[in-house]
């Protein structure tokens, strides 16, 4: 394992102080870093009362949030999760190394220079799994994704309980084409309790579960205009495993040895 | 206004809707049908290789047959702001079908001015009132983006194997149409059937379905239905009045 650098150590304040270890690692994939999410309890989902409040506030019937309740506390073992979603740069390296198909929006087989550090899009779950296998990583489960985004205290958004319009890439103007993706490090205010970045907005992220043929997609995306769909507990997105939409991306995870 | 232009996909149960005067520069997609036949044992998209035949004036007819199961014909006629679909389905099996259907998909995901992956501009009707779809109960399922609804006057969705298998049918009973308002709120797209058997929407693709039902069909029997796909200007309530009149006079 590579030597830990100073920036690998994060101490962030949430409702308490969470010490999180970011581990520099060198994989076949890239120089991207992984963050250790310590084992222990976490809160998943939303209470029915809270769901009712949020739904009322946004004009939805509460049943549109029913995938989130009942809220439950679960124990998860330690795991590593990528600080950022996989970028075009990283996915390009994977394609070069393996011959995996280039993305449709690339030009001449290369990602556009302006998108090189944006999350890769147009990936289906098979693409994501192929990348993970090559990088000796895996997709996070929904529970892992949610813990990394919400911390042990189950906050509403990665950065806290109040929505911050500048903390993620979303579509506040409700534009037809939306704002498109942003570089994965464009929203430092969106840092989660463990230092994981860009979990909400930008691209909806494939998860390892449920089993085929449909996978969960978490975090909303650059097209999302409704704040309730940017909550880290939101579960109204999934996709056919073979669907590669222009708002689908992914990040990697790994077991702790 | 000129008529809408239709471009069938030869050999497939699919049709592109192009040059829509009310939605310039945008394209739509019709999966007609994505499934058809016995509601308990449908032939799915790709299950037959249909033939498209041009009829003149921009209209097309799709025909297909699965030996020993079914045959069908769908005529698609473009107007200025609506595509009229007329369907006939024949039971060529030796089974009596308790219910029969065409699962027609109206895909709007490629049209930025109306695509709505959060359902906030989706509209429906119940009890004579217009309602936002997000105000209507839904049921979470392993396919979280999908929802089905029963239709007034039709059998409950839970009693239809095709619908029940999605495990996403709430108790809500709606009129036989779904609409999506444009972002600028000056236009809408909609699908309405006569008779409608159930409704379906999928946030993943931003598609809406009003599934025409042909009722019970015995061996050798043929049923007919209509499905109107709108691309109109103006407010929802005016469109709804027109749609009801269109279906009544159909």
Interface residues (C-beta under 8 A of the other chain):
Chain A: X59 X60 X61 X63 X64 X66 X67 X174 X175 X176 X177 X210 X214 X216 X223 X224 X225 X226 X229 X235 X236 X237 X238 X239 X240 X243 X245 X247
Chain B: X112 X113 X115 X117 X118 X120 X132 X134 X135 X136 X137 X138 X139 X140 X142 X143 X144 X145 X170 X183 X203 X204 X205
